[in-house]
Amino acid sequence: MALSLAVRKGDKISIGDHCLEVKAIMPPPRANAASPIIVAVDGGEDILVSEESKTKLLPEVFVFSGLGHTGNKRRLAFDAPRNIPIRRLR
């Protein structure tokens, strides 16, 4: 099961020793679809995350955008081994 976090532009998430930043959130491409989200890891190049397929961020760490149970269209779902800590940074 993936870890799912609601996100906003500017949010930062720790993934092991790395930092993911949410750079932009685009409008959903159609009704009942998740918003595409632009992220960057450790200040690197922009990565487009969508609901279409999992995107590899780091070795063994994949992400996709998804809908929450309340219909929130701005969520990132992480698929990673349990020994890689994933936390929201304040």
N, C-alpha and C positions, 0 to 999 in steps of 0.2 A: 504494500500500500504506500502511495506517495504522501509526502508531507506537503500540505497545501497552505499557503500564506496569502492573505489579502495584502495588496501592495498599492502604493501611491508613488508618483514621480518623486525622486530624491531618496526613497527608502534605501537602506543599506542592509545587506544580509551577509553574515559570516558563514562561509562554507569551509570548514576545516581551517587552514591558515590563509584562506583567500577571502576577498571582499567583493561581493556582487553589488552593483548600484543600479537601481531602476532609473533609466535615462528618459524614457518617454512611454506613454500609454496611448495607443491609437484607438480610434473608434472601432467597434466590432464590424466585421465585413458584412454581416447579415443579422437578422433578428435571431435571438436564441443562440448566438455565437459568442465565444470568449474574445476579449480584446487582445490584439497582438501587442506585445510588450517588447520594448528595446532595453536591453541590459548591457552592462560591461563588467568584466571581471578584472580586478586589480588595475583599473584604469586603462584597460586595453581597448581593442576595437569594439564597436557596437555589434551586438548579436540580436537578431530578430527571433523572438520566441512566440510561437503560435500554438494553436490547438491541433494543427494538422499532423505534427509528428514531434517526437522528443528531440531536443537539441542537446548535443554534448557540450557541457561547459568545461568540465575537467575530467581527468581519468575517473571512470566509474560514477560520474555525476551527470545526470540528465535532467532537463527541465522542459515543461510545456505549460501553456496558459490554459486555464480552465474556468468553469463556472462553479461557484460555491453553492451550497444547498439553499441559500437564500436568493440566488440569482445574481450574486455579485459577479460582474464580468471582469474584474481586475484581480485575478489570482494567479500565482505561480505555484505549480506543483513540482516538487523535487523528487527524483528517483535516485537514491544513493544508498550505499551500505550503511547500516546502523552505526558503524564505528566512525563515520564522518559526521561531526556535529554541524548542524545547520541552525543558526539563530539569527533573529532580528537584532540589529545593532541600534542603540539609542542615540 
